[in-house]
Amino acid sequence: MANIRSAEKQRRQAEKAKARNRAGVSRLRSTLKKTRATIAEGNTEASVIATGFSVIDKAAKKGLIKDNTADRYKSRLSAAAKRAAK
C-alpha cells in the first residue's frame, strides 16, 4: 500500500487508465469478431470494412495496440473481404 500521496494518486490514475484500456481492447475485439462474422456471411460492403478499420485505427491511436498490429489486422480484414467477394 502506498505511503506517499503522489504514489496513492498514481495508483488511482493507473486504475482508471486500466479500466479505460480494458474497455477499449474489449470494444476492439468485439468489433473485429462482428466484422469477421459479417464478412464470412458474404457481406463485403465498404461500410462493414470501414467500421472495422475505424475501430482498429482508434485503438492504435490510443496506444491499445501497436501500429504494425493495426496494419496486420486491417490487411487480414481486407484479404478476407476479397476472398468472400469471389
The first five atom37 places (N, CA, C, CB, O) and aatype in JSON, in Angstrom:
{
  "aatype": [12, 0, 2, 9, 1, 15, 0, 6, 11, 5, 1, 1, 5, 0, 6, 11, 0, 11, 0, 1, 2, 1, 0, 7, 19, 15, 1, 10, 1, 15, 16, 10, 11, 11, 16, 1, 0, 16, 9, 0, 6, 7, 2, 16, 6, 0, 15, 19, 9, 0, 16, 7, 13, 15, 19, 9, 3, 11, 0, 0, 11, 11, 7, 10, 9, 11, 3, 2, 16, 0, 3, 1, 18, 11, 15, 1, 10, 15, 0, 0, 0, 11, 1, 0, 0, 11],
  "atom_mask": [
    [1, 1, 1, 1, 1],
    [1, 1, 1, 1, 1],
    [1, 1, 1, 1, 1],
    [1, 1, 1, 1, 1],
    [1, 1, 1, 1, 1],
    [1, 1, 1, 1, 1],
    [1, 1, 1, 1, 1],
    [1, 1, 1, 1, 1],
    [1, 1, 1, 1, 1],
    [1, 1, 1, 1, 1],
    [1, 1, 1, 1, 1],
    [1, 1, 1, 1, 1],
    [1, 1, 1, 1, 1],
    [1, 1, 1, 1, 1],
    [1, 1, 1, 1, 1],
    [1, 1, 1, 1, 1],
    [1, 1, 1, 1, 1],
    [1, 1, 1, 1, 1],
    [1, 1, 1, 1, 1],
    [1, 1, 1, 1, 1],
    [1, 1, 1, 1, 1],
    [1, 1, 1, 1, 1],
    [1, 1, 1, 1, 1],
    [1, 1, 1, 0, 1],
    [1, 1, 1, 1, 1],
    [1, 1, 1, 1, 1],
    [1, 1, 1, 1, 1],
    [1, 1, 1, 1, 1],
    [1, 1, 1, 1, 1],
    [1, 1, 1, 1, 1],
    [1, 1, 1, 1, 1],
    [1, 1, 1, 1, 1],
    [1, 1, 1, 1, 1],
    [1, 1, 1, 1, 1],
    [1, 1, 1, 1, 1],
    [1, 1, 1, 1, 1],
    [1, 1, 1, 1, 1],
    [1, 1, 1, 1, 1],
    [1, 1, 1, 1, 1],
    [1, 1, 1, 1, 1],
    [1, 1, 1, 1, 1],
    [1, 1, 1, 0, 1],
    [1, 1, 1, 1, 1],
    [1, 1, 1, 1, 1],
    [1, 1, 1, 1, 1],
    [1, 1, 1, 1, 1],
    [1, 1, 1, 1, 1],
    [1, 1, 1, 1, 1],
    [1, 1, 1, 1, 1],
    [1, 1, 1, 1, 1],
    [1, 1, 1, 1, 1],
    [1, 1, 1, 0, 1],
    [1, 1, 1, 1, 1],
    [1, 1, 1, 1, 1],
    [1, 1, 1, 1, 1],
    [1, 1, 1, 1, 1],
    [1, 1, 1, 1, 1],
    [1, 1, 1, 1, 1],
    [1, 1, 1, 1, 1],
    [1, 1, 1, 1, 1],
    [1, 1, 1, 1, 1],
    [1, 1, 1, 1, 1],
    [1, 1, 1, 0, 1],
    [1, 1, 1, 1, 1],
    [1, 1, 1, 1, 1],
    [1, 1, 1, 1, 1],
    [1, 1, 1, 1, 1],
    [1, 1, 1, 1, 1],
    [1, 1, 1, 1, 1],
    [1, 1, 1, 1, 1],
    [1, 1, 1, 1, 1],
    [1, 1, 1, 1, 1],
    [1, 1, 1, 1, 1],
    [1, 1, 1, 1, 1],
    [1, 1, 1, 1, 1],
    [1, 1, 1, 1, 1],
    [1, 1, 1, 1, 1],
    [1, 1, 1, 1, 1],
    [1, 1, 1, 1, 1],
    [1, 1, 1, 1, 1],
    [1, 1, 1, 1, 1],
    [1, 1, 1, 1, 1],
    [1, 1, 1, 1, 1],
    [1, 1, 1, 1, 1],
    [1, 1, 1, 1, 1],
    [1, 1, 1, 1, 1]
  ],
  "atom_positions": [
    [[0.84, -1.18, 0.0], [0.0, 0.0, 0.0], [0.88, 1.24, 0.0], [-0.95, 0.0, 1.21], [1.93, 1.27, 0.63]],
    [[0.43, 2.26, -0.71], [1.23, 3.47, -0.88], [1.23, 4.29, 0.41], [0.69, 4.31, -2.05], [0.19, 4.46, 1.05]],
    [[2.4, 4.8, 0.77], [2.53, 5.66, 1.94], [2.64, 7.13, 1.56], [3.74, 5.25, 2.76], [2.47, 8.0, 2.4]],
    [[2.91, 7.39, 0.3], [3.15, 8.76, -0.16], [1.95, 9.2, -0.99], [4.47, 8.86, -0.98], [1.39, 8.42, -1.76]],
    [[1.56, 10.48, -0.83], [0.37, 10.98, -1.52], [0.49, 10.84, -3.03], [0.13, 12.44, -1.16], [-0.47, 10.45, -3.69]],
    [[1.64, 11.16, -3.57], [1.81, 11.08, -5.02], [1.72, 9.64, -5.51], [3.15, 11.7, -5.44], [1.21, 9.38, -6.61]],
    [[2.21, 8.71, -4.72], [2.12, 7.29, -5.09], [0.66, 6.83, -5.05], [2.99, 6.42, -4.14], [0.23, 6.05, -5.9]],
    [[-0.09, 7.32, -4.06], [-1.51, 6.97, -3.98], [-2.27, 7.52, -5.18], [-2.12, 7.51, -2.67], [-3.12, 6.84, -5.75]],
    [[-1.95, 8.76, -5.56], [-2.59, 9.37, -6.73], [-2.24, 8.58, -7.99], [-2.16, 10.85, -6.88], [-3.11, 8.34, -8.83]],
    [[-0.99, 8.19, -8.13], [-0.58, 7.42, -9.3], [-1.33, 6.1, -9.37], [0.93, 7.18, -9.28], [-1.7, 5.65, -10.45]],
    [[-1.54, 5.47, -8.2], [-2.28, 4.21, -8.17], [-3.71, 4.41, -8.65], [-2.28, 3.62, -6.75], [-4.24, 3.6, -9.41]],
    [[-4.35, 5.52, -8.19], [-5.72, 5.82, -8.63], [-5.77, 6.07, -10.13], [-6.26, 7.05, -7.87], [-6.67, 5.58, -10.82]],
    [[-4.8, 6.83, -10.63], [-4.77, 7.12, -12.06], [-4.55, 5.84, -12.87], [-3.66, 8.14, -12.37], [-5.15, 5.66, -13.93]],
    [[-3.68, 4.96, -12.37], [-3.4, 3.72, -13.07], [-4.64, 2.83, -13.15], [-2.26, 2.96, -12.39], [-4.87, 2.17, -14.16]],
    [[-5.44, 2.82, -12.07], [-6.66, 2.03, -12.07], [-7.65, 2.54, -13.12], [-7.31, 2.05, -10.69], [-8.28, 1.75, -13.83]],
    [[-7.78, 3.87, -13.2], [-8.69, 4.45, -14.2], [-8.21, 4.15, -15.61], [-8.81, 5.97, -14.0], [-9.0, 3.8, -16.48]],
    [[-6.91, 4.28, -15.83], [-6.35, 4.01, -17.16], [-6.53, 2.54, -17.53], [-4.85, 4.39, -17.21], [-6.83, 2.22, -18.68]],
    [[-6.36, 1.67, -16.55], [-6.53, 0.23, -16.8], [-7.96, -0.07, -17.22], [-6.17, -0.58, -15.54], [-8.19, -0.84, -18.15]],
    [[-8.91, 0.55, -16.54], [-10.32, 0.33, -16.89], [-10.61, 0.85, -18.3], [-11.25, 1.03, -15.87], [-11.31, 0.19, -19.07]],
    [[-10.07, 2.03, -18.64], [-10.27, 2.59, -19.99], [-9.64, 1.68, -21.04], [-9.66, 4.0, -20.08], [-10.25, 1.42, -22.08]],
    [[-8.44, 1.21, -20.76], [-7.74, 0.37, -21.73], [-8.46, -0.96, -21.94], [-6.31, 0.11, -21.29], [-8.59, -1.43, -23.06]],
    [[-8.93, -1.55, -20.84], [-9.64, -2.83, -20.96], [-10.93, -2.66, -21.75], [-9.94, -3.41, -19.56], [-11.29, -3.52, -22.56]],
    [[-11.62, -1.56, -21.54], [-12.84, -1.3, -22.28], [-12.54, -1.12, -23.77], [-13.57, -0.07, -21.73], [-13.28, -1.61, -24.62]],
    [[-11.46, -0.42, -24.07], [-11.09, -0.18, -25.46], [-10.68, -1.46, -26.17], [0.0, 0.0, 0.0], [-11.06, -1.68, -27.32]],
    [[-9.92, -2.3, -25.5], [-9.49, -3.56, -26.09], [-10.71, -4.48, -26.28], [-8.42, -4.25, -25.21], [-10.8, -5.18, -27.29]],
    [[-11.62, -4.47, -25.32], [-12.83, -5.27, -25.44], [-13.66, -4.81, -26.63], [-13.66, -5.2, -24.14], [-14.18, -5.62, -27.39]],
    [[-13.78, -3.5, -26.78], [-14.53, -2.93, -27.92], [-13.88, -3.35, -29.24], [-14.59, -1.38, -27.81], [-14.56, -3.71, -30.2]],
    [[-12.56, -3.31, -29.28], [-11.82, -3.7, -30.49], [-12.1, -5.16, -30.83], [-10.3, -3.47, -30.31], [-12.43, -5.49, -31.96]],
    [[-11.95, -6.03, -29.84], [-12.13, -7.46, -30.09], [-13.56, -7.78, -30.52], [-11.76, -8.26, -28.85], [-13.77, -8.59, -31.42]],
    [[-14.53, -7.16, -29.86], [-15.93, -7.4, -30.22], [-16.21, -6.96, -31.64], [-16.86, -6.67, -29.25], [-16.87, -7.67, -32.4]],
    [[-15.71, -5.79, -32.0], [-15.95, -5.28, -33.36], [-15.26, -6.16, -34.4], [-15.46, -3.84, -33.48], [-15.81, -6.41, -35.47]],
    [[-14.05, -6.62, -34.08], [-13.35, -7.5, -35.01], [-14.13, -8.8, -35.22], [-11.94, -7.8, -34.5], [-14.26, -9.28, -36.34]],
    [[-14.64, -9.36, -34.14], [-15.43, -10.6, -34.25], [-16.66, -10.38, -35.12], [-15.84, -11.12, -32.86], [-16.97, -11.19, -35.99]],
    [[-17.37, -9.27, -34.87], [-18.58, -8.98, -35.64], [-18.24, -8.74, -37.11], [-19.3, -7.75, -35.07], [-18.95, -9.22, -38.0]],
    [[-17.17, -8.02, -37.36], [-16.77, -7.73, -38.74], [-16.38, -9.0, -39.47], [-15.61, -6.72, -38.77], [-16.78, -9.22, -40.61]],
    [[-15.6, -9.83, -38.8], [-15.18, -11.1, -39.42], [-16.39, -11.99, -39.7], [-14.18, -11.84, -38.52], [-16.46, -12.63, -40.75]],
    [[-17.33, -12.03, -38.78], [-18.54, -12.84, -38.98], [-19.37, -12.31, -40.14], [-19.38, -12.88, -37.69], [-19.9, -13.09, -40.93]],
    [[-19.48, -11.0, -40.23], [-20.24, -10.39, -41.31], [-19.6, -10.69, -42.66], [-20.36, -8.88, -41.11], [-20.29, -11.0, -43.63]],
    [[-18.27, -10.6, -42.71], [-17.55, -10.89, -43.95], [-17.7, -12.37, -44.3], [-16.06, -10.52, -43.82], [-17.85, -12.72, -45.48]],
    [[-17.64, -13.24, -43.3], [-17.78, -14.68, -43.55], [-19.16, -15.02, -44.1], [-17.53, -15.46, -42.25], [-19.31, -15.98, -44.86]],
    [[-20.18, -14.24, -43.73], [-21.52, -14.46, -44.26], [-21.64, -14.01, -45.71], [-22.54, -13.72, -43.42], [-22.62, -14.34, -46.39]],
    [[-20.65, -13.28, -46.19], [-20.66, -12.85, -47.58], [-20.95, -11.37, -47.76], [0.0, 0.0, 0.0], [-20.98, -10.9, -48.9]],
    [[-21.17, -10.65, -46.7], [-21.44, -9.22, -46.78], [-20.11, -8.46, -46.78], [-22.34, -8.74, -45.6], [-19.48, -8.29, -45.74]],
    [[-19.69, -8.02, -47.97], [-18.4, -7.33, -48.08], [-18.59, -5.87, -48.46], [-17.5, -8.03, -49.11], [-17.8, -5.31, -49.22]],
    [[-19.64, -5.26, -47.94], [-19.87, -3.84, -48.22], [-18.75, -3.0, -47.63], [-21.24, -3.39, -47.67], [-18.11, -3.38, -46.66]],
    [[-18.54, -1.85, -48.24], [-17.47, -0.96, -47.8], [-17.73, -0.45, -46.38], [-17.34, 0.21, -48.76], [-16.79, -0.22, -45.62]],
    [[-18.99, -0.27, -46.03], [-19.3, 0.26, -44.7], [-18.92, -0.73, -43.6], [-20.79, 0.59, -44.6], [-18.51, -0.32, -42.51]],
    [[-19.06, -2.02, -43.87], [-18.7, -3.04, -42.89], [-17.21, -3.01, -42.64], [-19.14, -4.44, -43.36], [-16.77, -3.02, -41.49]],
    [[-16.44, -2.98, -43.7], [-14.98, -2.96, -43.59], [-14.51, -1.64, -42.99], [-14.33, -3.18, -44.96], [-13.58, -1.62, -42.18]],
    [[-15.15, -0.54, -43.37], [-14.77, 0.77, -42.84], [-14.99, 0.84, -41.34], [-15.56, 1.88, -43.54], [-14.2, 1.47, -40.63]],
    [[-16.04, 0.22, -40.85], [-16.29, 0.21, -39.41], [-15.17, -0.51, -38.68], [-17.65, -0.47, -39.1], [-14.67, -0.05, -37.65]],
    [[-14.77, -1.65, -39.22], [-13.66, -2.39, -38.62], [-12.37, -1.59, -38.64], [0.0, 0.0, 0.0], [-11.65, -1.53, -37.65]],
    [[-12.09, -0.97, -39.78], [-10.87, -0.17, -39.91], [-10.88, 0.99, -38.92], [-10.72, 0.37, -41.35], [-9.85, 1.31, -38.31]],
    [[-12.04, 1.61, -38.75], [-12.15, 2.76, -37.86], [-11.82, 2.37, -36.42], [-13.57, 3.35, -37.94], [-11.08, 3.08, -35.74]],
    [[-12.36, 1.27, -35.96], [-12.12, 0.84, -34.59], [-10.65, 0.45, -34.41], [-13.03, -0.35, -34.22], [-10.05, 0.73, -33.37]],
    [[-10.09, -0.2, -35.41], [-8.68, -0.58, -35.34], [-7.79, 0.66, -35.27], [-8.29, -1.45, -36.56], [-6.88, 0.73, -34.45]],
    [[-8.07, 1.64, -36.12], [-7.27, 2.86, -36.13], [-7.38, 3.62, -34.81], [-7.71, 3.75, -37.28], [-6.39, 4.16, -34.31]],
    [[-8.58, 3.67, -34.25], [-8.76, 4.36, -32.96], [-7.98, 3.66, -31.85], [-10.26, 4.44, -32.6], [-7.38, 4.32, -31.01]],
    [[-7.99, 2.33, -31.86], [-7.25, 1.58, -30.84], [-5.75, 1.83, -30.97], [-7.55, 0.08, -30.95], [-5.05, 1.96, -29.97]],
    [[-5.26, 1.9, -32.21], [-3.84, 2.16, -32.43], [-3.48, 3.58, -32.0], [-3.48, 1.94, -33.9], [-2.42, 3.82, -31.42]],
    [[-4.37, 4.52, -32.29], [-4.12, 5.91, -31.94], [-4.04, 6.09, -30.42], [-5.22, 6.81, -32.52], [-3.25, 6.9, -29.93]],
    [[-4.86, 5.34, -29.69], [-4.87, 5.43, -28.24], [-3.76, 4.61, -27.59], [-6.21, 4.98, -27.71], [-3.57, 4.68, -26.38]],
    [[-3.03, 3.84, -28.4], [-1.93, 3.05, -27.86], [-2.36, 1.71, -27.3], [0.0, 0.0, 0.0], [-1.59, 1.07, -26.58]],
    [[-3.57, 1.27, -27.61], [-4.03, -0.02, -27.12], [-3.37, -1.17, -27.88], [-5.55, -0.11, -27.24], [-3.13, -2.24, -27.32]],
    [[-3.1, -0.93, -29.15], [-2.35, -1.88, -29.96], [-1.28, -1.12, -30.72], [-3.29, -2.66, -30.94], [-1.39, 0.09, -30.92]],
    [[-0.25, -1.81, -31.14], [0.83, -1.16, -31.88], [0.41, -0.92, -33.32], [2.12, -2.02, -31.82], [-0.53, -1.54, -33.82]],
    [[1.12, -0.01, -33.98], [0.77, 0.36, -35.35], [0.89, -0.83, -36.3], [1.67, 1.49, -35.83], [0.03, -1.01, -37.16]],
    [[1.93, -1.64, -36.15], [2.08, -2.79, -37.03], [0.97, -3.81, -36.81], [3.44, -3.44, -36.81], [0.52, -4.45, -37.76]],
    [[0.53, -3.96, -35.58], [-0.58, -4.86, -35.28], [-1.85, -4.37, -35.95], [-0.78, -4.98, -33.76], [-2.62, -5.15, -36.51]],
    [[-2.07, -3.06, -35.89], [-3.25, -2.47, -36.54], [-3.19, -2.71, -38.04], [-3.35, -0.95, -36.25], [-4.19, -3.09, -38.66]],
    [[-2.02, -2.5, -38.63], [-1.87, -2.73, -40.07], [-2.13, -4.19, -40.43], [-0.46, -2.33, -40.54], [-2.76, -4.48, -41.45]],
    [[-1.66, -5.11, -39.59], [-1.87, -6.53, -39.84], [-3.36, -6.87, -39.76], [-1.07, -7.39, -38.83], [-3.87, -7.6, -40.62]],
    [[-4.05, -6.36, -38.75], [-5.49, -6.61, -38.63], [-6.23, -6.1, -39.86], [-6.04, -5.95, -37.37], [-7.1, -6.78, -40.4]],
    [[-5.89, -4.89, -40.3], [-6.59, -4.3, -41.45], [-6.28, -5.09, -42.72], [-6.18, -2.82, -41.64], [-7.16, -5.3, -43.56]],
    [[-5.04, -5.53, -42.86], [-4.67, -6.31, -44.03], [-5.44, -7.62, -44.09], [-3.17, -6.58, -44.03], [-5.92, -8.03, -45.15]],
    [[-5.56, -8.26, -42.96], [-6.28, -9.54, -42.91], [-7.78, -9.37, -43.14], [-6.04, -10.23, -41.57], [-8.43, -10.22, -43.75]],
    [[-8.32, -8.25, -42.65], [-9.74, -7.99, -42.9], [-10.0, -7.77, -44.39], [-10.22, -6.76, -42.09], [-10.94, -8.32, -44.96]],
    [[-9.15, -6.96, -45.01], [-9.35, -6.68, -46.43], [-9.13, -7.94, -47.28], [-8.4, -5.55, -46.9], [-9.83, -8.15, -48.27]],
    [[-8.18, -8.78, -46.89], [-7.94, -10.02, -47.62], [-9.15, -10.95, -47.47], [-6.67, -10.72, -47.11], [-9.55, -11.6, -48.44]],
    [[-9.71, -11.01, -46.29], [-10.9, -11.85, -46.08], [-12.08, -11.33, -46.9], [-11.27, -11.89, -44.58], [-12.86, -12.11, -47.44]],
    [[-12.19, -10.02, -46.99], [-13.28, -9.42, -47.77], [-13.1, -9.75, -49.26], [-13.33, -7.88, -47.56], [-14.08, -10.04, -49.95]],
    [[-11.87, -9.71, -49.74], [-11.62, -10.05, -51.15], [-11.94, -11.52, -51.43], [-10.15, -9.75, -51.52], [-12.5, -11.85, -52.47]],
    [[-11.56, -12.39, -50.48], [-11.86, -13.82, -50.66], [-13.37, -14.05, -50.66], [-11.19, -14.65, -49.54], [-13.88, -14.84, -51.45]],
    [[-14.08, -13.37, -49.78], [-15.53, -13.55, -49.68], [-16.25, -12.97, -50.9], [-16.06, -12.89, -48.41], [-17.33, -13.44, -51.27]],
    [[-15.66, -11.97, -51.52], [-16.29, -11.34, -52.68], [-16.25, -12.24, -53.92], [-15.61, -10.02, -52.99], [-17.07, -12.09, -54.83]],
    [[-15.31, -13.15, -53.94], [-15.17, -14.04, -55.11], [-16.26, -15.08, -55.18], [-13.83, -14.73, -55.08], [-16.28, -15.89, -56.11]]
  ]
}
